[in-house]
Amino acid sequence: MKGLDTLRLVGISAVLLMTELAVQLSHPEWRSGSDIYLIWLLILSAGRGPVAAIGFALAGGIVMDASSGHFAVFHLVYYLVPVALGTALRSQVIVEYGLLGGLAAAGLLLGKIVVMLLVGIVSGMLPGPMYLTRLSYWPLLAVSIVVLFTWRWLVEAAQPMRVASVGR
């Protein structure tokens, strides 16, 4: 049963990562505010712990950085932040706390925007902080609201599969 559970997590992660990649390639202006894979890593680490989430964070970071072409190891490093946050919140995260999940998602996405801006300015790829006015913040708000209302279901989806006991 453990193999099926791992396969289920790999499948969910692959679908979310490919969806994220498709959205970012079709809407580059949403690049920093719509990272659903980042949210999955937060939920996975809150539900399963850091050991399960670190492998998915590294794999997702490699895929996203390979498709980016601009930031060499940005996602590889940044995807470890939700793992650390989810692990820190793990003892306090109760499935019913959707507000905590929504706020954590908004904070992570906003943090990603700020870090990408700083890296872009320091590396000379962006002209300055005025770039913030060209970004669309609707994806950040939309993703955070979706997480707020689906937190319970998402955390339960990240939990290990339960084996039904068969009565004899």
N, C-alpha and C positions, 0 to 999 in steps of 0.2 A: 504494500500500500504506500510505502514511503516513495517509491519510484513514481507512482501516479501523482502523488502530491507535488513532487519536484517538477514533473512534466507539466502539471497544471500551472505552477508558478512561472515556468519558462514560457509557456504559451501566453499567459496574461501579459508578461513583461514584453514579449516580442510584439504582440498586437499593439500595446500602448506605445512602444518605442517606434514602430513603423508608422503609427498614426501621428505621433509627434513629428517625426521626420517629414511626413507628407504635408502636414500643416505648415511647418516652418519653410519648406521649399516652395509651397504655393503662396504663402503670405509672409514674406520676409520681415514686414513691419511688426509682426506678432512674435518675432523670434524670442524676445526675452520675457514676454508676459504670458505665454501659453504652455508652459512646460508641464504636461500631465505626467510625464515619466518621473519628474522630480517629486511630484505629489505621491506617486506610487511608491517611490523609495522611502518617503516619510512614513507612509502607511505600513509598508512591509517591515521596516525596522521597528515601528511601534508594536506591530502585531507579532512579529517573529524574533526580533532582536537583531543585533548588528552582524552576527555571523552569516545569517541568511541574506541580508541586504547588501553586504559589501561586494560580493561577487556580482550581483545584478548592477550595482552602482558602477563598478569598473567596466563591465561589459557594455553598459549603456553609454558610459563616457567615451569609450573607444569608438563606438558607432557614431555618436553625435559629433565628435571631433573630426572623424574621418570625412564626414559629409560637410562640415563647416568650412574648412579650408582657411579660415582666418585665425581662429584661436587654437593653437596646437594642443594644449592639454587642459583647456579651460573646463570642459565638462567632466573630464576624468577626475579633476580635483574637486570641482564644485559639487558633483553628485555625492561626495562623501559628507557634505554638510547636512542634507536631510537625514542621512543615516545616523549621524551624531545627534541631531535634534530629536529624531524619533526614539532613539535609545534613551536619551535624557528624559523624555516625556513618558517613556514606557511605564514607569511605575505609577504615574499620575493619570495616564490616559485610560479613561473608562469609555467603553463603546458609546455611551450616551453623550459624551462631550463633543458634539459636532462643532460647537462654536470654537473650541480650542483647536480643532483640526482646520477649520476655515481660516482662523487667524494665523496659524502656523504656515498654511499654504500661501496666504497673502504676504507674510513676512519673507518667506523663502523666495517667492517670485520677485518681490520688490528688491530684496537683497541681490538677486541675480542681475537685475537691471543696473543697480549701482555698481556692482563689481565689473560687469561688462563695460560700463561707461568708463570707469577708472582705467581698466586694462586698455581700452581703445584709445583713451587720451594719452596715456603714458607711452604706448607703442606708436603713436602718431597716426593711427588709422582713423580717428575721429577728430574733428576740428576743435571741439570743446563741449562744455556742458549744454550748449544750445541744442545739441542732438536730442536731448530729452523732450523737446517740443515736437519732434518728428515721430516719436514713438506712439503707438496706440496702446492705451491702458485698459481698454475694454476687455481684452482677453484675460488680463490679470484679475479684474473684478468678476468676470464670468466664471473663471475656473475656481476662484475662491468661494463663490456662492454655490456652485455645484458641489464642491467638497463639503461645505457646510450642511447641505441637505442630504448628502449621500454618505456621510462619514460612517454611520453605523454599518451600512451595507459593505462599504469598502474595507473597513477593519475586519469584518466577519469573513470577507473573501480572502483576506491575507492570512487568516488563521489556518492552522494545519487541518487537513481533512479528518473528519471524525469517522471512525469505523463503527458501523452499526453492529451491535452485539446480537448474535443469533441465539435465541433461547433453545435449550435442548430438553 
